[in-house]
């Protein structure tokens, strides 16, 4: 098992129906952790406890697979992460980390009672504070989730593909502000980078029209990049897109 496999598994869960994995109390956040452990690690968790205890209990039940790390911690792909919660301070919350921490921000997938489907989200690293949403308590970190890039040296073809992915944007960089309603090659320049970074542009793709889906993608990128989340592409956002 490696991080790429975990990332792909978690990515494919997004948008699937939220399941009541343990058959108790309907769909809850803990059910996603049970599903993840069963599907990816082939283990059955016999008790989870409330969301705030799931990470610690995971490491206790499966010490050969996980180690418990209390905050401070930088969440990594595959971690089962337990939080404090604002809406349910006595129970807390649990999610699965889907992208490594970068610039203090990491990605998760999660579900909760009434959400309908598994959702993706991005969060800033926050210290434990009771009653504060997404304040980290700790993680169950997989011991045997290898870094695929480290364990498997790239082949010549992979190196060529990597170089191709770094190809220059074929569109001219805009120097005017690009925002919802903008059209033309300046929008295509923005959309090219968003698409290259795996942000969803909908069925239209790189079409040169800055609509609601492109605005949503820009805001998601801005949040991950720790810059103002306004959906408007100015000098700072352009600079981050080029990184």
N, C-alpha and C positions, 0 to 999 in steps of 0.2 A: 504494500500500500504506500502511496506517496501523496504529496500535497496536491499535485495536479489532478489525480483521481478524486481526491476529497472535494476539491473545488468544483469539478465537473458534476459530481454527485449532488452537491449542495445547490449549484446553479440550476440543475434540472428539477429540483424540488419546488423551486419558486413558481407559484401559480397553480400548483397541484392542490386538490382538496385537503383541507386540514383534517387530520384523523384523530379519533379517540382511541389511541393505541392501547391503553390499559383497560378500557371499558368501564371506567369509573368517572363520574361527575361530568361526562361529556367532553368536548374538546377543550383542552387546557394547554398551557405552554409546555408543561412537562411531557406531554405526549409526543412532541417533536423530538425531544431528547431520546425517548424510548425508541422511536422509529429510526433515528439516526444510528443508535447503538446496534440495533438489530440488523438493519440493512447493510451498514458499512463494516461493522466489527463482528457481526454474527454472534452477539451476546444478548441475553435477555435480562433486563434490569428488574429485579424482583420487588424493589420499592424505591421510590424517588424522593419522597418527602416533598415539601413545598419547593417552589422554584428557587428560593434563595439557598437551598441546601443541595440541589441536584448535582452541582459540580463536585462538591466534597463527597457526596454519597457515591458518585460514579467512580471516583478514585479509590474509595474504600472497598467497593464491591469488585472492582477489576484492577487491582494494583499492578498486575502484569502488563496492563494496557495503558493506564493513565497515572499521572502524578498530579496531586492537587497543589496549586500555586495560589496563595492568597494575594490580594492586592498589596503592594504595587506589582503590576504585571502588564506587559504589552501583548494583547490578545493576538493569536496566530490562527491560521486556517486549521479547522478541525477541532478547536477548543470548544468544550461545553462550558458556557459562561453563565454564572449566577449573578443576579442583580438585586439591589433594593428596588422598591416600586413605590410610585406615588399613589396609584389607584388601589393597590393591594399591599400596604406596608407590612402586614403580618405574614404574608406569603412570599412576597418577592416575585421574581421573574427569571426565566432561563431562556437562552437562545443558543444557536450554534454559530461560531465565527466562520465567515465565508471568505474573507480577505484579510491578509496580514495588516498589522498596524503600520501606517505611514503618515508622518507629520501629525501624529496624535489621533488619527482617525482610522477606524477599521469597519469592515462590513459584517453584517450578521444576517441570518435568516431566522424567522420567528413565527409563532402563531399564538393565538389566545382565544378565549371563549368568545364566539360570535364573529370571528374574523373571516370565516369561510374558506380562505385559501392560505397557503404558506406565503409569507411576505418577506421581501428583502428590505434591508435598512442599512444606514451607516451611522455610526456613533462616535463621539469623542471619548477618549479615555477619561473617566471620572473616578475619583476616589470614593470609597464607601461612605455613604451618608444615608442614614435611615430615612425613608419616606421620599427620597429623591430618585426619580425615574432613571434607570440605566446607570446608576452608580454601582461600580463593580465591587463585588464581594470577593470573587476568586474564579479560577478556571480549572477544569480537568483537562490537562494537556496530554495528547496522545504521545506515548513514548516511542512508538514504532512507525510514526508517519514521517517517512523520509522525504527529504527535499529532492525531487526528481531530477532537477538540474545538476545537483551535486552527485547523485548516485549513478546517473547515466550521462556520460559525456556526449555532447551533440555530434551527430553524424555530419558529413559534408553537406547532405541535402538540408538538414535542419539549420545549419549555419547559413546556407544560401537563402532559406526561407526567412530566417531572422533578418538578414540583410535587406531582403525585399520588403519586409514589414517596415523597415526604417526609411524606405524610399521617401523622397521629398514630396510634399503636398503639391499636386499638379496645379492647384488654383492659387491665384495671387492673393497675398495677405491683405486684408482690408485695413485701412487706417481710420475709417469712420466707425462709429459705434454701430454694432449689429444687434438687433433686437427683434422681438415679435413683430411680424409684418414686413421685415426686410426681405429683399429678393436679390438674386444674382450670384455672381461668382464669389463675392465676399461671404455669403451664407454657405456656399459650397465648401469654402476653405474651412469654416468652422465645423461643418457637418463631417468633412473628411476626417478631421482629428478626433471628433467624438466617436465616429464609427470605428476608427482604428483602435480606440481605447475601449471598445465593446459597449458603448452606450447605445441604448435602443432608440432608433430614429423612426420606428414604425415601418409600415409597408412602403413608405415613400423613399426612404433612404436619403442619399445625397441628391436632393432635387432642386436646391437653390431657393427654397421657400421656407422662411423661418416661421413655422407654425407652433401649435401647442406642444407637439411631441418633441420638437427641437428645443423649445424653451424648457421643458421638463428635464431633458438630457443635460442642458447647460447648468441648470440649478443643481442637479445631482453631482455633476463634475465640480462645481464651485464648492459644494459642501465637503466633498472628499478632499479638495485642495485647500480647505480652510481659508477661503476668501469670501467676500460678501456674496450672499445668495440672493441675487436680484434677477437672474435670467437674462442679463444684458452682457454682451461680449464687448468689453473695452480693452484697454492696453494690458491691464493686469491679467485678465482671463486669457487673452491671446498668448501672453508670455507663458502661462501655465500649460496651455494646450500644446505648446511647442516643446515642452520638457520631455 
